[in-house]
Amino acid sequence: MLSSILLILFSVGLLYVGAELLIKGASSLANRSGLSPLFAGLTILAVGTSAPVLISSLRAVSDGQGGAVVASVIVANSLNIGLVLGLTALLWPLKLGGKAEGNVALIMIVAALLSAWILYDQRVPAWEGAVLLAFLFGYCIFLIGMGRGTRKRLSETTERNISKSALLDIVLIVAGLASLAYGARRITLSSVLIAGEFGMSEPVMGITLTLTRFGMPNLATTLVAAFRKQPDMALGNIIGSNILNVLAIIGAASCAQPIYAPGVALLDVAVMITFAVALFPMIRSGGVLDRSEGFCLLLGYGVYLYWLWPK
């Protein structure tokens, strides 16, 4: 027990270090390229934190666990908004731009609605996975256009916040992602061991696994981004991760092998859509995602978690 607790504390340290390195490298690279923090969050952060999950999901599908992958993705999207973004806004209110964030939030809603259509019969054949990947391709084109549209010249303040070279930025990003991935893996294994030692049921272990595997990297990255006064980057990480979870992970996994997902409750999908829709007006209005809104997101997630928790 003591060794598992110490390993969790060590893993939390790895998550913090990884998030710091990732944010520093991504921020510097974005500033050097004249790209917006939101774009960096949607691309570098979101792709980086989702890539390990995509790889592990493809392995799970090959082992016949495609249904569990889909269920985890749906629950994780609610976790990202309700827990991660809610807690972040509660600690450090996020000052937002408005229009650009609203556009990508709308894409997140479309992706959520698309997943509801696909999962209605609890099956995801290869052709539906191809539809998701086609939407992913369109999303990538949107990001390219967005990157070109937001490119700007470096100001004196921005120049002081970049590293010595782009190579160093890339090294920081890779090191940060590696630390996040390893820290999340170790904290997941330790949490499951502790849950087992307390005799917790398999459903509880499943919830614990989802919270740590999907939540911890995004939580660490988003909190550090908010603390470092990069609200657009923090928001971009959450929205980008949610979009990629649906389009990339479910799309690629079902193309690799058709998925049968009887364990995916339509209520889980409805909750995911509700969180996405609830976030849209908060973002679209611009201003600040304040503590009261963060509390509402957390409260909503708490109610959902209570419903999920085995009775």
Summary of the structure (lengths in Angstrom):
residues: 311
radius of gyration: 18.7
end to end distance: 25.3
largest distance: 57.7
contacts: 1150
relative contact order: 0.25
helix: 82%
strand: 3%
